[in-house]
Amino acid sequence: MLFSVVAASLAGYLAMPALAGLLILTAWLMSEPSRWAERMRLRADHRAIFFMTMILTVASNLTIAIAVGSFAGLALRLLRKEVEPEEWSPVDRSQL
């Protein structure tokens, strides 16, 4: 308990290095060098979303990167209308 009281002021400094380590690890896992060839074969717009998310993860923060990447991916999907209309059927709520 004495250690907690004495080290409480120092504990606040641990959050930033831990977050920095998490962001670096996330960016590294997203950019696995062994999978670069596979990612370069993606369509150009998908590559752009991937690189944008990866850069935002390091440049800003993980929450913003995920939000922007998710929004961009959804917007791209909606613009391309990749889902056939017959797949969008109403849910029969009586069977839920």
Backbone hydrogen bonds, N-H to C=O, Kabsch-Sander energy under -0.5 kcal/mol:
donor,donor_aa,acceptor,acceptor_aa,energy
5,V,1,M,-2.1
6,V,2,L,-2.6
7,A,3,F,-3.4
8,A,4,S,-0.8
11,A,7,A,-1.8
12,G,8,A,-0.8
13,Y,10,L,-1.3
14,L,11,A,-1.3
15,A,11,A,-0.5
18,A,14,L,-1.9
19,L,15,A,-2.6
20,A,16,M,-2.7
21,G,17,P,-2.5
22,L,18,A,-2.2
23,L,19,L,-2.5
24,I,20,A,-2.4
25,L,21,G,-2.5
26,T,22,L,-2.6
27,A,23,L,-2.5
28,W,24,I,-2.4
29,L,25,L,-2.8
30,M,26,T,-2.2
31,S,27,A,-1.5
32,E,29,L,-0.9
35,R,32,E,-2.0
36,W,33,P,-1.1
39,R,35,R,-2.2
40,M,36,W,-2.2
41,R,37,A,-0.8
41,R,38,E,-0.7
42,L,39,R,-1.2
47,R,43,R,-2.3
48,A,44,A,-2.3
49,I,45,D,-1.9
50,F,46,H,-2.3
51,F,47,R,-2.9
52,M,48,A,-2.5
53,T,49,I,-2.5
54,M,50,F,-2.4
55,I,51,F,-2.6
56,L,52,M,-2.5
57,T,53,T,-1.9
58,V,54,M,-1.2
59,A,55,I,-3.2
60,S,56,L,-2.3
65,A,61,N,-2.3
66,I,62,L,-2.5
67,A,63,T,-2.3
68,V,64,I,-2.9
69,G,65,A,-2.5
70,S,66,I,-2.6
71,F,67,A,-2.5
72,A,68,V,-2.8
73,G,69,G,-2.3
74,L,70,S,-2.5
75,A,71,F,-2.9
76,L,72,A,-2.5
77,R,73,G,-2.2
78,L,74,L,-2.7
79,L,75,A,-2.5
80,R,76,L,-2.2
81,K,77,R,-1.4
82,E,77,R,-1.1
84,E,82,E,-0.6
87,E,84,E,-1.7
88,W,85,P,-1.6
89,S,87,E,-1.2
93,R,91,V,-1.2
95,Q,92,D,-1.5
96,L,93,R,-1.0
